[in-house]
Amino acid sequence: MKEVTAAIIINDGKVLIAQRAENQKLAGKWEFPGGKIESGETPEECLIREINEELGINIEVNDFFGKVYINMIWKK
């Protein structure tokens, strides 16, 4: 099972969500930005790295919202 992180980014009362690129699985779908945790990386470090890579912004990780387990089956 792969562990991933996602950020709920709130700025001036607005919540940031991202749309998946056309060349990705679930293309065009909306999601909270984040990504896969790399070996030796904490969830907080992963969020900071992923948000910077994907959106070019620096964030401060505050509260832990919760943990969710999802089992996805990809169909072509």
PyMOL Python script that loads the backbone (N, CA, C, O; Angstrom):
from pymol import cmd

cmd.read_pdbstr("""\
ATOM      1  N   MET A   1       0.839  -1.167   0.000  1.00  0.00           N
ATOM      2  CA  MET A   1       0.000   0.000   0.000  1.00  0.00           C
ATOM      3  C   MET A   1       0.893   1.242   0.000  1.00  0.00           C
ATOM      4  O   MET A   1       1.846   1.327   0.774  1.00  0.00           O
ATOM      5  N   LYS A   2       0.583   2.190  -0.861  1.00  0.00           N
ATOM      6  CA  LYS A   2       1.339   3.438  -0.919  1.00  0.00           C
ATOM      7  C   LYS A   2       0.710   4.453   0.018  1.00  0.00           C
ATOM      8  O   LYS A   2      -0.513   4.577   0.094  1.00  0.00           O
ATOM      9  N   GLU A   3       1.563   5.178   0.728  1.00  0.00           N
ATOM     10  CA  GLU A   3       1.075   6.247   1.592  1.00  0.00           C
ATOM     11  C   GLU A   3       1.221   7.565   0.858  1.00  0.00           C
ATOM     12  O   GLU A   3       2.260   7.854   0.265  1.00  0.00           O
ATOM     13  N   VAL A   4       0.170   8.355   0.907  1.00  0.00           N
ATOM     14  CA  VAL A   4       0.180   9.664   0.263  1.00  0.00           C
ATOM     15  C   VAL A   4      -0.294  10.719   1.251  1.00  0.00           C
ATOM     16  O   VAL A   4      -0.875  10.405   2.289  1.00  0.00           O
ATOM     17  N   THR A   5      -0.036  11.962   0.913  1.00  0.00           N
ATOM     18  CA  THR A   5      -0.516  13.077   1.719  1.00  0.00           C
ATOM     19  C   THR A   5      -1.334  14.003   0.835  1.00  0.00           C
ATOM     20  O   THR A   5      -1.189  14.008  -0.387  1.00  0.00           O
ATOM     21  N   ALA A   6      -2.181  14.773   1.462  1.00  0.00           N
ATOM     22  CA  ALA A   6      -2.942  15.805   0.755  1.00  0.00           C
ATOM     23  C   ALA A   6      -3.097  16.989   1.693  1.00  0.00           C
ATOM     24  O   ALA A   6      -3.212  16.825   2.908  1.00  0.00           O
ATOM     25  N   ALA A   7      -3.097  18.175   1.119  1.00  0.00           N
ATOM     26  CA  ALA A   7      -3.183  19.393   1.922  1.00  0.00           C
ATOM     27  C   ALA A   7      -4.519  20.086   1.705  1.00  0.00           C
ATOM     28  O   ALA A   7      -5.010  20.184   0.580  1.00  0.00           O
ATOM     29  N   ILE A   8      -5.092  20.559   2.786  1.00  0.00           N
ATOM     30  CA  ILE A   8      -6.239  21.452   2.703  1.00  0.00           C
ATOM     31  C   ILE A   8      -5.670  22.842   2.955  1.00  0.00           C
ATOM     32  O   ILE A   8      -5.393  23.222   4.093  1.00  0.00           O
ATOM     33  N   ILE A   9      -5.505  23.584   1.881  1.00  0.00           N
ATOM     34  CA  ILE A   9      -4.872  24.902   1.955  1.00  0.00           C
ATOM     35  C   ILE A   9      -5.961  25.966   1.945  1.00  0.00           C
ATOM     36  O   ILE A   9      -6.743  26.072   1.000  1.00  0.00           O
ATOM     37  N   ILE A  10      -5.992  26.753   3.020  1.00  0.00           N
ATOM     38  CA  ILE A  10      -6.992  27.809   3.158  1.00  0.00           C
ATOM     39  C   ILE A  10      -6.270  29.149   3.223  1.00  0.00           C
ATOM     40  O   ILE A  10      -5.358  29.336   4.028  1.00  0.00           O
ATOM     41  N   ASN A  11      -6.685  30.076   2.369  1.00  0.00           N
ATOM     42  CA  ASN A  11      -6.094  31.412   2.334  1.00  0.00           C
ATOM     43  C   ASN A  11      -7.217  32.421   2.103  1.00  0.00           C
ATOM     44  O   ASN A  11      -7.950  32.326   1.118  1.00  0.00           O
ATOM     45  N   ASP A  12      -7.349  33.375   3.002  1.00  0.00           N
ATOM     46  CA  ASP A  12      -8.406  34.390   2.911  1.00  0.00           C
ATOM     47  C   ASP A  12      -9.792  33.762   2.777  1.00  0.00           C
ATOM     48  O   ASP A  12     -10.641  34.264   2.041  1.00  0.00           O
ATOM     49  N   GLY A  13     -10.012  32.659   3.498  1.00  0.00           N
ATOM     50  CA  GLY A  13     -11.314  32.002   3.495  1.00  0.00           C
ATOM     51  C   GLY A  13     -11.599  31.159   2.263  1.00  0.00           C
ATOM     52  O   GLY A  13     -12.705  30.638   2.119  1.00  0.00           O
ATOM     53  N   LYS A  14     -10.618  31.012   1.368  1.00  0.00           N
ATOM     54  CA  LYS A  14     -10.792  30.207   0.162  1.00  0.00           C
ATOM     55  C   LYS A  14      -9.978  28.929   0.290  1.00  0.00           C
ATOM     56  O   LYS A  14      -8.873  28.937   0.833  1.00  0.00           O
ATOM     57  N   VAL A  15     -10.537  27.819  -0.219  1.00  0.00           N
ATOM     58  CA  VAL A  15      -9.875  26.517  -0.168  1.00  0.00           C
ATOM     59  C   VAL A  15      -9.298  26.209  -1.549  1.00  0.00           C
ATOM     60  O   VAL A  15      -9.989  26.328  -2.561  1.00  0.00           O
ATOM     61  N   LEU A  16      -8.026  25.811  -1.580  1.00  0.00           N
ATOM     62  CA  LEU A  16      -7.356  25.493  -2.836  1.00  0.00           C
ATOM     63  C   LEU A  16      -7.569  24.026  -3.192  1.00  0.00           C
ATOM     64  O   LEU A  16      -7.270  23.136  -2.395  1.00  0.00           O
ATOM     65  N   ILE A  17      -8.085  23.781  -4.391  1.00  0.00           N
ATOM     66  CA  ILE A  17      -8.141  22.425  -4.936  1.00  0.00           C
ATOM     67  C   ILE A  17      -7.473  22.468  -6.308  1.00  0.00           C
ATOM     68  O   ILE A  17      -7.396  23.524  -6.936  1.00  0.00           O
ATOM     69  N   ALA A  18      -6.994  21.318  -6.767  1.00  0.00           N
ATOM     70  CA  ALA A  18      -6.269  21.254  -8.034  1.00  0.00           C
ATOM     71  C   ALA A  18      -6.963  20.271  -8.970  1.00  0.00           C
ATOM     72  O   ALA A  18      -7.544  19.277  -8.534  1.00  0.00           O
ATOM     73  N   GLN A  19      -6.891  20.570 -10.265  1.00  0.00           N
ATOM     74  CA  GLN A  19      -7.462  19.683 -11.269  1.00  0.00           C
ATOM     75  C   GLN A  19      -6.344  18.835 -11.864  1.00  0.00           C
ATOM     76  O   GLN A  19      -5.297  19.351 -12.254  1.00  0.00           O
ATOM     77  N   ARG A  20      -6.583  17.518 -11.927  1.00  0.00           N
ATOM     78  CA  ARG A  20      -5.572  16.607 -12.457  1.00  0.00           C
ATOM     79  C   ARG A  20      -5.350  16.864 -13.945  1.00  0.00           C
ATOM     80  O   ARG A  20      -6.289  17.157 -14.686  1.00  0.00           O
ATOM     81  N   ALA A  21      -4.091  16.751 -14.368  1.00  0.00           N
ATOM     82  CA  ALA A  21      -3.713  16.980 -15.764  1.00  0.00           C
ATOM     83  C   ALA A  21      -4.311  15.908 -16.674  1.00  0.00           C
ATOM     84  O   ALA A  21      -4.640  14.808 -16.229  1.00  0.00           O
ATOM     85  N   GLU A  22      -4.442  16.247 -17.937  1.00  0.00           N
ATOM     86  CA  GLU A  22      -5.038  15.327 -18.914  1.00  0.00           C
ATOM     87  C   GLU A  22      -4.211  14.060 -19.118  1.00  0.00           C
ATOM     88  O   GLU A  22      -4.756  13.041 -19.541  1.00  0.00           O
ATOM     89  N   ASN A  23      -2.911  14.098 -18.826  1.00  0.00           N
ATOM     90  CA  ASN A  23      -2.059  12.921 -19.021  1.00  0.00           C
ATOM     91  C   ASN A  23      -1.947  12.057 -17.765  1.00  0.00           C
ATOM     92  O   ASN A  23      -1.125  11.141 -17.730  1.00  0.00           O
ATOM     93  N   GLN A  24      -2.749  12.323 -16.741  1.00  0.00           N
ATOM     94  CA  GLN A  24      -2.714  11.555 -15.493  1.00  0.00           C
ATOM     95  C   GLN A  24      -3.941  10.654 -15.377  1.00  0.00           C
ATOM     96  O   GLN A  24      -4.954  10.863 -16.044  1.00  0.00           O
ATOM     97  N   LYS A  25      -3.820   9.644 -14.511  1.00  0.00           N
ATOM     98  CA  LYS A  25      -5.001   8.849 -14.174  1.00  0.00           C
ATOM     99  C   LYS A  25      -6.029   9.788 -13.560  1.00  0.00           C
ATOM    100  O   LYS A  25      -5.670  10.744 -12.873  1.00  0.00           O
ATOM    101  N   LEU A  26      -7.285   9.523 -13.802  1.00  0.00           N
ATOM    102  CA  LEU A  26      -8.387  10.360 -13.318  1.00  0.00           C
ATOM    103  C   LEU A  26      -8.272  11.787 -13.850  1.00  0.00           C
ATOM    104  O   LEU A  26      -8.565  12.749 -13.140  1.00  0.00           O
ATOM    105  N   ALA A  27      -7.845  11.912 -15.101  1.00  0.00           N
ATOM    106  CA  ALA A  27      -7.650  13.219 -15.737  1.00  0.00           C
ATOM    107  C   ALA A  27      -8.889  14.093 -15.605  1.00  0.00           C
ATOM    108  O   ALA A  27     -10.017  13.630 -15.778  1.00  0.00           O
ATOM    109  N   GLY A  28      -8.658  15.366 -15.296  1.00  0.00           N
ATOM    110  CA  GLY A  28      -9.737  16.335 -15.190  1.00  0.00           C
ATOM    111  C   GLY A  28     -10.474  16.337 -13.865  1.00  0.00           C
ATOM    112  O   GLY A  28     -11.277  17.233 -13.607  1.00  0.00           O
ATOM    113  N   LYS A  29     -10.215  15.348 -13.022  1.00  0.00           N
ATOM    114  CA  LYS A  29     -10.876  15.289 -11.705  1.00  0.00           C
ATOM    115  C   LYS A  29     -10.214  16.281 -10.755  1.00  0.00           C
ATOM    116  O   LYS A  29      -9.059  16.664 -10.938  1.00  0.00           O
ATOM    117  N   TRP A  30     -10.965  16.687  -9.742  1.00  0.00           N
ATOM    118  CA  TRP A  30     -10.479  17.653  -8.755  1.00  0.00           C
ATOM    119  C   TRP A  30     -10.001  16.936  -7.506  1.00  0.00           C
ATOM    120  O   TRP A  30     -10.561  15.911  -7.118  1.00  0.00           O
ATOM    121  N   GLU A  31      -8.956  17.479  -6.871  1.00  0.00           N
ATOM    122  CA  GLU A  31      -8.395  16.857  -5.678  1.00  0.00           C
ATOM    123  C   GLU A  31      -7.670  17.899  -4.834  1.00  0.00           C
ATOM    124  O   GLU A  31      -7.340  18.986  -5.309  1.00  0.00           O
ATOM    125  N   PHE A  32      -7.431  17.549  -3.584  1.00  0.00           N
ATOM    126  CA  PHE A  32      -6.555  18.368  -2.758  1.00  0.00           C
ATOM    127  C   PHE A  32      -5.125  18.055  -3.177  1.00  0.00           C
ATOM    128  O   PHE A  32      -4.797  16.884  -3.365  1.00  0.00           O
ATOM    129  N   PRO A  33      -4.265  19.052  -3.331  1.00  0.00           N
ATOM    130  CA  PRO A  33      -2.898  18.794  -3.782  1.00  0.00           C
ATOM    131  C   PRO A  33      -2.084  18.011  -2.751  1.00  0.00           C
ATOM    132  O   PRO A  33      -2.298  18.141  -1.546  1.00  0.00           O
ATOM    133  N   GLY A  34      -1.161  17.205  -3.237  1.00  0.00           N
ATOM    134  CA  GLY A  34      -0.309  16.390  -2.381  1.00  0.00           C
ATOM    135  C   GLY A  34       0.399  15.353  -3.225  1.00  0.00           C
ATOM    136  O   GLY A  34       0.547  15.530  -4.434  1.00  0.00           O
ATOM    137  N   GLY A  35       0.838  14.266  -2.597  1.00  0.00           N
ATOM    138  CA  GLY A  35       1.518  13.230  -3.361  1.00  0.00           C
ATOM    139  C   GLY A  35       2.042  12.111  -2.492  1.00  0.00           C
ATOM    140  O   GLY A  35       1.753  12.036  -1.297  1.00  0.00           O
ATOM    141  N   LYS A  36       2.821  11.240  -3.116  1.00  0.00           N
ATOM    142  CA  LYS A  36       3.345  10.044  -2.452  1.00  0.00           C
ATOM    143  C   LYS A  36       4.489  10.389  -1.495  1.00  0.00           C
ATOM    144  O   LYS A  36       5.350  11.215  -1.794  1.00  0.00           O
ATOM    145  N   ILE A  37       4.465   9.732  -0.344  1.00  0.00           N
ATOM    146  CA  ILE A  37       5.527   9.900   0.646  1.00  0.00           C
ATOM    147  C   ILE A  37       6.731   9.067   0.212  1.00  0.00           C
ATOM    148  O   ILE A  37       6.606   7.868  -0.041  1.00  0.00           O
ATOM    149  N   GLU A  38       7.895   9.709   0.127  1.00  0.00           N
ATOM    150  CA  GLU A  38       9.121   9.010  -0.247  1.00  0.00           C
ATOM    151  C   GLU A  38       9.749   8.349   0.973  1.00  0.00           C
ATOM    152  O   GLU A  38       9.464   8.727   2.109  1.00  0.00           O
ATOM    153  N   SER A  39      10.600   7.363   0.732  1.00  0.00           N
ATOM    154  CA  SER A  39      11.271   6.634   1.800  1.00  0.00           C
ATOM    155  C   SER A  39      12.032   7.595   2.709  1.00  0.00           C
ATOM    156  O   SER A  39      12.788   8.442   2.233  1.00  0.00           O
ATOM    157  N   GLY A  40      11.830   7.460   4.022  1.00  0.00           N
ATOM    158  CA  GLY A  40      12.512   8.287   5.006  1.00  0.00           C
ATOM    159  C   GLY A  40      11.916   9.670   5.190  1.00  0.00           C
ATOM    160  O   GLY A  40      12.456  10.484   5.940  1.00  0.00           O
ATOM    161  N   GLU A  41      10.814   9.943   4.518  1.00  0.00           N
ATOM    162  CA  GLU A  41      10.194  11.265   4.564  1.00  0.00           C
ATOM    163  C   GLU A  41       8.976  11.234   5.489  1.00  0.00           C
ATOM    164  O   GLU A  41       8.220  10.262   5.489  1.00  0.00           O
ATOM    165  N   THR A  42       8.787  12.280   6.265  1.00  0.00           N
ATOM    166  CA  THR A  42       7.589  12.381   7.100  1.00  0.00           C
ATOM    167  C   THR A  42       6.439  12.903   6.238  1.00  0.00           C
ATOM    168  O   THR A  42       6.678  13.504   5.190  1.00  0.00           O
ATOM    169  N   PRO A  43       5.196  12.678   6.668  1.00  0.00           N
ATOM    170  CA  PRO A  43       4.066  13.238   5.917  1.00  0.00           C
ATOM    171  C   PRO A  43       4.168  14.760   5.763  1.00  0.00           C
ATOM    172  O   PRO A  43       3.825  15.306   4.714  1.00  0.00           O
ATOM    173  N   GLU A  44       4.638  15.433   6.804  1.00  0.00           N
ATOM    174  CA  GLU A  44       4.773  16.892   6.743  1.00  0.00           C
ATOM    175  C   GLU A  44       5.814  17.307   5.701  1.00  0.00           C
ATOM    176  O   GLU A  44       5.587  18.239   4.929  1.00  0.00           O
ATOM    177  N   GLU A  45       6.960  16.609   5.682  1.00  0.00           N
ATOM    178  CA  GLU A  45       8.001  16.900   4.694  1.00  0.00           C
ATOM    179  C   GLU A  45       7.490  16.647   3.280  1.00  0.00           C
ATOM    180  O   GLU A  45       7.785  17.406   2.356  1.00  0.00           O
ATOM    181  N   CYS A  46       6.723  15.577   3.123  1.00  0.00           N
ATOM    182  CA  CYS A  46       6.146  15.250   1.825  1.00  0.00           C
ATOM    183  C   CYS A  46       5.229  16.368   1.339  1.00  0.00           C
ATOM    184  O   CYS A  46       5.311  16.786   0.184  1.00  0.00           O
ATOM    185  N   LEU A  47       4.361  16.849   2.214  1.00  0.00           N
ATOM    186  CA  LEU A  47       3.447  17.924   1.823  1.00  0.00           C
ATOM    187  C   LEU A  47       4.195  19.172   1.380  1.00  0.00           C
ATOM    188  O   LEU A  47       3.874  19.764   0.350  1.00  0.00           O
ATOM    189  N   ILE A  48       5.180  19.564   2.151  1.00  0.00           N
ATOM    190  CA  ILE A  48       5.956  20.761   1.814  1.00  0.00           C
ATOM    191  C   ILE A  48       6.624  20.585   0.453  1.00  0.00           C
ATOM    192  O   ILE A  48       6.578  21.489  -0.381  1.00  0.00           O
ATOM    193  N   ARG A  49       7.244  19.426   0.224  1.00  0.00           N
ATOM    194  CA  ARG A  49       7.931  19.155  -1.047  1.00  0.00           C
ATOM    195  C   ARG A  49       6.945  19.111  -2.212  1.00  0.00           C
ATOM    196  O   ARG A  49       7.155  19.772  -3.229  1.00  0.00           O
ATOM    197  N   GLU A  50       5.872  18.337  -2.067  1.00  0.00           N
ATOM    198  CA  GLU A  50       4.909  18.164  -3.155  1.00  0.00           C
ATOM    199  C   GLU A  50       4.227  19.475  -3.541  1.00  0.00           C
ATOM    200  O   GLU A  50       4.078  19.768  -4.728  1.00  0.00           O
ATOM    201  N   ILE A  51       3.817  20.253  -2.565  1.00  0.00           N
ATOM    202  CA  ILE A  51       3.143  21.516  -2.860  1.00  0.00           C
ATOM    203  C   ILE A  51       4.100  22.467  -3.572  1.00  0.00           C
ATOM    204  O   ILE A  51       3.699  23.190  -4.484  1.00  0.00           O
ATOM    205  N   ASN A  52       5.364  22.465  -3.154  1.00  0.00           N
ATOM    206  CA  ASN A  52       6.347  23.312  -3.826  1.00  0.00           C
ATOM    207  C   ASN A  52       6.585  22.841  -5.260  1.00  0.00           C
ATOM    208  O   ASN A  52       6.656  23.659  -6.178  1.00  0.00           O
ATOM    209  N   GLU A  53       6.710  21.517  -5.459  1.00  0.00           N
ATOM    210  CA  GLU A  53       6.937  20.973  -6.802  1.00  0.00           C
ATOM    211  C   GLU A  53       5.746  21.232  -7.720  1.00  0.00           C
ATOM    212  O   GLU A  53       5.922  21.653  -8.864  1.00  0.00           O
ATOM    213  N   GLU A  54       4.541  20.982  -7.227  1.00  0.00           N
ATOM    214  CA  GLU A  54       3.343  21.064  -8.063  1.00  0.00           C
ATOM    215  C   GLU A  54       2.855  22.492  -8.278  1.00  0.00           C
ATOM    216  O   GLU A  54       2.420  22.842  -9.375  1.00  0.00           O
ATOM    217  N   LEU A  55       2.925  23.311  -7.244  1.00  0.00           N
ATOM    218  CA  LEU A  55       2.306  24.633  -7.306  1.00  0.00           C
ATOM    219  C   LEU A  55       3.292  25.790  -7.206  1.00  0.00           C
ATOM    220  O   LEU A  55       2.932  26.944  -7.442  1.00  0.00           O
ATOM    221  N   GLY A  56       4.548  25.477  -6.853  1.00  0.00           N
ATOM    222  CA  GLY A  56       5.556  26.521  -6.750  1.00  0.00           C
ATOM    223  C   GLY A  56       5.353  27.461  -5.576  1.00  0.00           C
ATOM    224  O   GLY A  56       5.797  28.609  -5.608  1.00  0.00           O
ATOM    225  N   ILE A  57       4.678  26.973  -4.531  1.00  0.00           N
ATOM    226  CA  ILE A  57       4.473  27.800  -3.340  1.00  0.00           C
ATOM    227  C   ILE A  57       5.028  27.086  -2.113  1.00  0.00           C
ATOM    228  O   ILE A  57       5.141  25.860  -2.095  1.00  0.00           O
ATOM    229  N   ASN A  58       5.367  27.855  -1.101  1.00  0.00           N
ATOM    230  CA  ASN A  58       5.837  27.305   0.164  1.00  0.00           C
ATOM    231  C   ASN A  58       4.692  27.354   1.162  1.00  0.00           C
ATOM    232  O   ASN A  58       3.973  28.349   1.255  1.00  0.00           O
ATOM    233  N   ILE A  59       4.533  26.264   1.909  1.00  0.00           N
ATOM    234  CA  ILE A  59       3.455  26.195   2.890  1.00  0.00           C
ATOM    235  C   ILE A  59       4.015  25.884   4.266  1.00  0.00           C
ATOM    236  O   ILE A  59       5.148  25.424   4.408  1.00  0.00           O
ATOM    237  N   GLU A  60       3.211  26.142   5.260  1.00  0.00           N
ATOM    238  CA  GLU A  60       3.489  25.751   6.641  1.00  0.00           C
ATOM    239  C   GLU A  60       2.443  24.709   7.003  1.00  0.00           C
ATOM    240  O   GLU A  60       1.245  24.950   6.858  1.00  0.00           O
ATOM    241  N   VAL A  61       2.890  23.556   7.473  1.00  0.00           N
ATOM    242  CA  VAL A  61       1.965  22.491   7.853  1.00  0.00           C
ATOM    243  C   VAL A  61       1.517  22.736   9.285  1.00  0.00           C
ATOM    244  O   VAL A  61       2.340  22.837  10.194  1.00  0.00           O
ATOM    245  N   ASN A  62       0.209  22.830   9.480  1.00  0.00           N
ATOM    246  CA  ASN A  62      -0.338  23.091  10.806  1.00  0.00           C
ATOM    247  C   ASN A  62      -0.954  21.834  11.402  1.00  0.00           C
ATOM    248  O   ASN A  62      -0.231  20.986  11.924  1.00  0.00           O
ATOM    249  N   ASP A  63      -2.240  21.701  11.339  1.00  0.00           N
ATOM    250  CA  ASP A  63      -2.955  20.621  12.012  1.00  0.00           C
ATOM    251  C   ASP A  63      -3.106  19.390  11.138  1.00  0.00           C
ATOM    252  O   ASP A  63      -3.248  19.489   9.919  1.00  0.00           O
ATOM    253  N   PHE A  64      -3.073  18.221  11.782  1.00  0.00           N
ATOM    254  CA  PHE A  64      -3.355  16.955  11.121  1.00  0.00           C
ATOM    255  C   PHE A  64      -4.861  16.770  11.107  1.00  0.00           C
ATOM    256  O   PHE A  64      -5.501  16.804  12.158  1.00  0.00           O
ATOM    257  N   PHE A  65      -5.436  16.575   9.923  1.00  0.00           N
ATOM    258  CA  PHE A  65      -6.891  16.488   9.787  1.00  0.00           C
ATOM    259  C   PHE A  65      -7.414  15.077  10.028  1.00  0.00           C
ATOM    260  O   PHE A  65      -8.434  14.901  10.694  1.00  0.00           O
ATOM    261  N   GLY A  66      -6.732  14.081   9.497  1.00  0.00           N
ATOM    262  CA  GLY A  66      -7.189  12.711   9.680  1.00  0.00           C
ATOM    263  C   GLY A  66      -6.513  11.763   8.711  1.00  0.00           C
ATOM    264  O   GLY A  66      -5.747  12.185   7.844  1.00  0.00           O
ATOM    265  N   LYS A  67      -6.801  10.477   8.864  1.00  0.00           N
ATOM    266  CA  LYS A  67      -6.208   9.439   8.027  1.00  0.00           C
ATOM    267  C   LYS A  67      -7.341   8.667   7.357  1.00  0.00           C
ATOM    268  O   LYS A  67      -8.341   8.333   7.992  1.00  0.00           O
ATOM    269  N   VAL A  68      -7.170   8.389   6.068  1.00  0.00           N
ATOM    270  CA  VAL A  68      -8.185   7.683   5.293  1.00  0.00           C
ATOM    271  C   VAL A  68      -7.507   6.541   4.552  1.00  0.00           C
ATOM    272  O   VAL A  68      -6.392   6.692   4.053  1.00  0.00           O
ATOM    273  N   TYR A  69      -8.175   5.409   4.481  1.00  0.00           N
ATOM    274  CA  TYR A  69      -7.671   4.263   3.726  1.00  0.00           C
ATOM    275  C   TYR A  69      -8.580   4.053   2.524  1.00  0.00           C
ATOM    276  O   TYR A  69      -9.797   3.934   2.663  1.00  0.00           O
ATOM    277  N   ILE A  70      -7.969   4.010   1.334  1.00  0.00           N
ATOM    278  CA  ILE A  70      -8.739   3.852   0.100  1.00  0.00           C
ATOM    279  C   ILE A  70      -8.136   2.711  -0.703  1.00  0.00           C
ATOM    280  O   ILE A  70      -6.918   2.628  -0.861  1.00  0.00           O
ATOM    281  N   ASN A  71      -8.987   1.840  -1.207  1.00  0.00           N
ATOM    282  CA  ASN A  71      -8.560   0.758  -2.085  1.00  0.00           C
ATOM    283  C   ASN A  71      -9.126   1.059  -3.465  1.00  0.00           C
ATOM    284  O   ASN A  71     -10.339   0.998  -3.670  1.00  0.00           O
ATOM    285  N   MET A  72      -8.246   1.385  -4.415  1.00  0.00           N
ATOM    286  CA  MET A  72      -8.703   1.752  -5.753  1.00  0.00           C
ATOM    287  C   MET A  72      -8.325   0.675  -6.751  1.00  0.00           C
ATOM    288  O   MET A  72      -7.230   0.114  -6.693  1.00  0.00           O
ATOM    289  N   ILE A  73      -9.235   0.391  -7.664  1.00  0.00           N
ATOM    290  CA  ILE A  73      -8.982  -0.544  -8.751  1.00  0.00           C
ATOM    291  C   ILE A  73      -9.062   0.251 -10.047  1.00  0.00           C
ATOM    292  O   ILE A  73     -10.096   0.846 -10.351  1.00  0.00           O
ATOM    293  N   TRP A  74      -7.974   0.263 -10.810  1.00  0.00           N
ATOM    294  CA  TRP A  74      -7.933   1.024 -12.063  1.00  0.00           C
ATOM    295  C   TRP A  74      -8.466   0.172 -13.195  1.00  0.00           C
ATOM    296  O   TRP A  74      -8.042  -0.971 -13.371  1.00  0.00           O
ATOM    297  N   LYS A  75      -9.386   0.717 -13.955  1.00  0.00           N
ATOM    298  CA  LYS A  75      -9.921   0.040 -15.137  1.00  0.00           C
ATOM    299  C   LYS A  75      -9.632   0.893 -16.350  1.00  0.00           C
ATOM    300  O   LYS A  75      -9.720   2.119 -16.295  1.00  0.00           O
ATOM    301  N   LYS A  76      -9.285   0.241 -17.446  1.00  0.00           N
ATOM    302  CA  LYS A  76      -9.021   0.980 -18.692  1.00  0.00           C
ATOM    303  C   LYS A  76     -10.299   1.193 -19.450  1.00  0.00           C
ATOM    304  O   LYS A  76     -10.288   1.794 -20.524  1.00  0.00           O
TER     305      LYS A  76
END
""", "prot")
cmd.dss("prot")
cmd.show_as("cartoon", "prot")
cmd.util.cbc("prot")
cmd.orient("prot")
